[in-house]
Amino acid sequence: MYFTISFLLGLVAVWPLLHFAHQKRLKTVRRLLGQGLVVAALIYIGFAIIWGDLTWIGIETLGVLIYSACYWLSNKFSIVWVGIGWLLHPLWDVFLHLIGPGNHVAPEWYAIACISFDVAVALYIFWRMSTEANLQISD
């Protein structure tokens, strides 16, 4: 039950972001969701700071660099890189914060909610890309 509530919380939390993004052009969506990916990683640095854990501040900073690279690559090549970043982030949540060595850093409910949030954003990006491609083909 706890897992389900936390998972649903992520889906409820992502709804306003995706609703807003859906009203924007794909270029704006890339910027909005790319910056959102970096912010999602920065939140974990905040948790590490709260715990005062210098090792985890470093590890979470590495995460920020990885997800920032996805955003940079999306600006250089394709929004698909932001989608990949959002798909990678749940792995960070699960293997570092739910079942991994960093399970003390972030609250369990947050890591679970983050999984559904992240996957929903990634699926939206890939759906939106396919929709945009279909519109261009039919023009």
C-alpha positions as a Markdown table, in Angstrom:
| # | Residue | x | y | z |
|---|---|---|---|---|
| 1 | Met | 0.0 | 0.0 | 0.0 |
| 2 | Tyr | 2.8 | 2.4 | 0.9 |
| 3 | Phe | 4.5 | 1.8 | -2.4 |
| 4 | Thr | 1.3 | 2.3 | -4.3 |
| 5 | Ile | 0.5 | 5.6 | -2.6 |
| 6 | Ser | 4.0 | 6.9 | -3.2 |
| 7 | Phe | 4.0 | 5.7 | -6.8 |
| 8 | Leu | 0.6 | 7.5 | -7.4 |
| 9 | Leu | 2.0 | 10.6 | -5.7 |
| 10 | Gly | 4.6 | 10.8 | -8.5 |
| 11 | Leu | 1.9 | 10.5 | -11.2 |
| 12 | Val | -0.2 | 13.2 | -9.6 |
| 13 | Ala | 2.9 | 15.5 | -9.2 |
| 14 | Val | 3.9 | 15.1 | -12.8 |
| 15 | Trp | 0.5 | 15.9 | -14.3 |
| 16 | Pro | 0.8 | 19.8 | -14.0 |
| 17 | Leu | 4.2 | 19.7 | -15.6 |
| 18 | Leu | 3.1 | 17.6 | -18.5 |
| 19 | His | -0.1 | 19.5 | -19.0 |
| 20 | Phe | 2.0 | 22.7 | -19.2 |
| 21 | Ala | 4.5 | 21.1 | -21.5 |
| 22 | His | 1.8 | 19.9 | -23.8 |
| 23 | Gln | 0.8 | 23.5 | -24.6 |
| 24 | Lys | 4.4 | 24.3 | -25.7 |
| 25 | Arg | 6.4 | 23.8 | -28.9 |
| 26 | Leu | 8.8 | 20.9 | -28.9 |
| 27 | Lys | 11.8 | 23.2 | -28.6 |
| 28 | Thr | 10.4 | 24.7 | -25.4 |
| 29 | Val | 9.5 | 21.2 | -24.1 |
| 30 | Arg | 13.2 | 20.2 | -24.6 |
| 31 | Arg | 14.3 | 23.2 | -22.5 |
| 32 | Leu | 11.6 | 22.8 | -19.9 |
| 33 | Leu | 12.0 | 19.1 | -19.4 |
| 34 | Gly | 15.8 | 19.2 | -19.8 |
| 35 | Gln | 16.1 | 21.8 | -17.0 |
| 36 | Gly | 13.6 | 19.7 | -15.0 |
| 37 | Leu | 15.9 | 16.7 | -15.3 |
| 38 | Val | 18.8 | 18.7 | -13.9 |
| 39 | Val | 16.6 | 20.0 | -11.0 |
| 40 | Ala | 15.5 | 16.4 | -10.3 |
| 41 | Ala | 19.2 | 15.5 | -9.8 |
| 42 | Leu | 19.9 | 18.6 | -7.8 |
| 43 | Ile | 17.2 | 17.7 | -5.3 |
| 44 | Tyr | 19.3 | 14.6 | -4.3 |
| 45 | Ile | 22.2 | 16.9 | -3.5 |
| 46 | Gly | 19.9 | 18.7 | -1.2 |
| 47 | Phe | 19.1 | 15.5 | 0.6 |
| 48 | Ala | 22.8 | 14.7 | 0.9 |
| 49 | Ile | 23.4 | 18.1 | 2.4 |
| 50 | Ile | 20.6 | 17.7 | 4.9 |
| 51 | Trp | 22.4 | 14.4 | 6.0 |
| 52 | Gly | 25.7 | 16.2 | 6.0 |
| 53 | Asp | 27.2 | 13.3 | 4.0 |
| 54 | Leu | 30.1 | 14.5 | 2.0 |
| 55 | Thr | 30.5 | 11.2 | 0.1 |
| 56 | Trp | 26.9 | 11.4 | -1.1 |
| 57 | Ile | 27.2 | 15.0 | -1.9 |
| 58 | Gly | 29.9 | 14.0 | -4.3 |
| 59 | Ile | 27.9 | 11.0 | -5.7 |
| 60 | Glu | 24.8 | 13.2 | -6.2 |
| 61 | Thr | 27.0 | 15.8 | -7.9 |
| 62 | Leu | 28.1 | 13.1 | -10.3 |
| 63 | Gly | 24.4 | 12.5 | -11.0 |
| 64 | Val | 23.9 | 16.2 | -11.8 |
| 65 | Leu | 26.8 | 16.0 | -14.3 |
| 66 | Ile | 25.3 | 12.9 | -16.0 |
| 67 | Tyr | 21.8 | 14.4 | -16.3 |
| 68 | Ser | 23.2 | 17.8 | -17.4 |
| 69 | Ala | 25.1 | 16.0 | -20.1 |
| 70 | Cys | 21.9 | 14.5 | -21.3 |
| 71 | Tyr | 20.4 | 18.0 | -21.5 |
| 72 | Trp | 23.4 | 19.3 | -23.3 |
| 73 | Leu | 23.3 | 16.4 | -25.8 |
| 74 | Ser | 19.6 | 17.2 | -26.4 |
| 75 | Asn | 20.5 | 20.7 | -27.3 |
| 76 | Lys | 23.3 | 19.5 | -29.6 |
| 77 | Phe | 21.5 | 16.6 | -31.3 |
| 78 | Ser | 17.9 | 15.7 | -30.3 |
| 79 | Ile | 15.4 | 15.8 | -27.5 |
| 80 | Val | 15.7 | 12.0 | -27.4 |
| 81 | Trp | 18.7 | 12.6 | -25.0 |
| 82 | Val | 16.4 | 14.3 | -22.4 |
| 83 | Gly | 14.1 | 11.3 | -22.7 |
| 84 | Ile | 17.0 | 8.9 | -22.1 |
| 85 | Gly | 18.0 | 11.0 | -19.1 |
| 86 | Trp | 14.5 | 10.7 | -17.7 |
| 87 | Leu | 14.6 | 6.9 | -18.3 |
| 88 | Leu | 18.0 | 6.6 | -16.6 |
| 89 | His | 16.9 | 8.6 | -13.5 |
| 90 | Pro | 14.6 | 5.8 | -12.1 |
| 91 | Leu | 17.7 | 3.5 | -12.2 |
| 92 | Trp | 19.4 | 6.0 | -10.0 |
| 93 | Asp | 16.4 | 6.1 | -7.7 |
| 94 | Val | 16.1 | 2.3 | -7.4 |
| 95 | Phe | 19.7 | 1.1 | -7.4 |
| 96 | Leu | 21.1 | 3.9 | -5.2 |
| 97 | His | 18.3 | 5.1 | -3.1 |
| 98 | Leu | 15.7 | 2.3 | -2.7 |
| 99 | Ile | 17.8 | -0.8 | -2.6 |
| 100 | Gly | 21.3 | 0.6 | -2.7 |
| 101 | Pro | 23.9 | 2.1 | -0.4 |
| 102 | Gly | 22.2 | 5.6 | -0.5 |
| 103 | Asn | 18.9 | 4.4 | 0.9 |
| 104 | His | 19.6 | 6.7 | 3.9 |
| 105 | Val | 20.0 | 9.8 | 1.7 |
| 106 | Ala | 16.5 | 10.3 | 0.2 |
| 107 | Pro | 13.2 | 9.4 | 1.9 |
| 108 | Glu | 11.8 | 6.1 | 0.5 |
| 109 | Trp | 8.5 | 7.7 | -0.4 |
| 110 | Tyr | 10.3 | 10.3 | -2.5 |
| 111 | Ala | 12.4 | 7.8 | -4.4 |
| 112 | Ile | 9.3 | 5.8 | -5.2 |
| 113 | Ala | 7.4 | 8.9 | -6.3 |
| 114 | Cys | 10.4 | 9.9 | -8.4 |
| 115 | Ile | 10.3 | 6.6 | -10.3 |
| 116 | Ser | 6.7 | 7.2 | -11.6 |
| 117 | Phe | 7.4 | 10.9 | -12.2 |
| 118 | Asp | 10.5 | 10.1 | -14.2 |
| 119 | Val | 9.0 | 7.4 | -16.3 |
| 120 | Ala | 5.9 | 9.5 | -17.1 |
| 121 | Val | 8.1 | 12.4 | -18.3 |
| 122 | Ala | 10.2 | 10.0 | -20.5 |
| 123 | Leu | 7.1 | 8.4 | -22.0 |
| 124 | Tyr | 5.6 | 11.8 | -22.7 |
| 125 | Ile | 8.8 | 12.9 | -24.5 |
| 126 | Phe | 8.9 | 9.9 | -26.7 |
| 127 | Trp | 5.2 | 10.1 | -27.4 |
| 128 | Arg | 5.5 | 13.8 | -28.2 |
| 129 | Met | 8.4 | 13.1 | -30.5 |
| 130 | Ser | 6.4 | 10.6 | -32.5 |
| 131 | Thr | 3.4 | 12.9 | -32.7 |
| 132 | Glu | 5.6 | 15.7 | -34.0 |
| 133 | Ala | 7.2 | 13.4 | -36.5 |
| 134 | Asn | 3.8 | 12.2 | -37.7 |
| 135 | Leu | 2.6 | 15.8 | -38.1 |
| 136 | Gln | 5.7 | 16.6 | -40.3 |
| 137 | Ile | 5.1 | 13.6 | -42.4 |
| 138 | Ser | 1.5 | 14.4 | -43.1 |
| 139 | Asp | 2.2 | 18.1 | -44.0 |
